[in-house]
Amino acid sequence: MKLTAIGLVAMVTIVVQLSPTMACDVKDLSPCLLPIAVFPESPTAACCQTLRDQGPCLCVFINNSWIWIGPTLTSPNGHKLFAACQVPFPSCGN
């Protein structure tokens, strides 16, 4: 629970700008927080749609070590979440 609370605070405060028209805001992944933290909690349709919509942002989150969600997405539960949503795990070039 403590990690979840810390994660929620981090999700609210981190925004990465990819381009003038696209901002990657880690809080957009909030529908996936419970399923990734407490797998096998089934991901909601909103979570799966978020994973699809966040394409370029997922690699930004994974490749930046200062964003806590990266290791979470690459964890075994993260991989299970992508599989459950039938979303290919992003190829981030590392």
C-alpha positions in Angstrom: 0.0 0.0 0.0 2.8 2.4 0.8 4.3 1.9 -2.7 0.9 2.5 -4.2 0.5 5.8 -2.4 4.0 6.9 -3.4 3.3 5.9 -7.0 0.0 7.8 -7.1 1.9 11.0 -6.0 4.5 10.4 -8.7 1.8 9.7 -11.3 0.2 13.0 -10.6 3.3 15.1 -10.8 5.3 13.8 -13.8 4.6 15.1 -17.3 7.0 14.6 -20.2 6.7 16.6 -23.4 7.3 14.6 -26.6 6.3 17.3 -29.0 4.4 20.6 -28.9 1.1 18.7 -29.4 1.8 15.5 -27.4 2.5 15.4 -23.7 3.1 12.1 -21.9 1.5 12.3 -18.6 2.2 9.2 -16.4 -1.1 9.8 -14.6 -2.8 8.7 -17.8 -1.8 5.2 -16.8 -3.9 5.4 -13.6 -6.6 3.0 -14.9 -3.8 0.4 -15.0 -2.4 1.0 -11.5 -4.4 -1.6 -9.7 -4.1 -4.3 -12.3 -0.4 -3.9 -12.5 0.2 -3.7 -8.7 -2.2 -6.5 -7.8 -2.1 -8.9 -10.8 -4.2 -11.0 -11.5 -6.7 -8.2 -11.0 -8.2 -8.1 -14.4 -7.4 -4.9 -16.4 -10.4 -2.8 -17.3 -11.3 -1.8 -20.9 -10.1 1.7 -19.9 -6.7 0.3 -18.9 -6.2 -1.6 -22.1 -7.3 1.3 -24.2 -4.8 3.5 -22.3 -2.0 1.1 -23.1 -3.0 1.2 -26.8 -3.2 5.0 -26.8 0.0 5.6 -25.0 2.3 4.0 -27.6 5.2 6.5 -27.9 4.8 7.5 -24.2 5.4 3.9 -22.9 9.0 4.0 -24.2 9.5 7.4 -22.6 8.3 6.0 -19.3 10.4 2.8 -19.6 13.6 4.5 -20.8 13.7 7.3 -18.1 14.9 5.8 -14.9 13.6 8.8 -12.9 10.0 7.7 -13.7 9.0 5.0 -11.3 6.5 3.4 -13.7 9.3 2.1 -16.1 10.4 -0.8 -13.9 6.8 -1.5 -13.1 5.9 -1.8 -16.8 8.9 -4.0 -17.4 8.2 -6.3 -14.4 6.5 -9.7 -14.8 3.2 -8.2 -13.8 3.7 -5.5 -16.4 4.2 -8.1 -19.1 1.2 -10.0 -17.9 -0.9 -6.8 -18.1 0.1 -6.2 -21.8 -0.7 -9.8 -22.6 -4.1 -9.6 -20.8 -4.9 -6.5 -22.8 -3.6 -8.1 -26.0 -1.3 -5.2 -26.5 2.3 -5.9 -27.8 4.9 -5.0 -25.3 6.7 -1.9 -26.7 10.0 -2.3 -28.4 11.9 0.6 -27.0 15.3 0.0 -28.5 17.2 -0.9 -25.3 
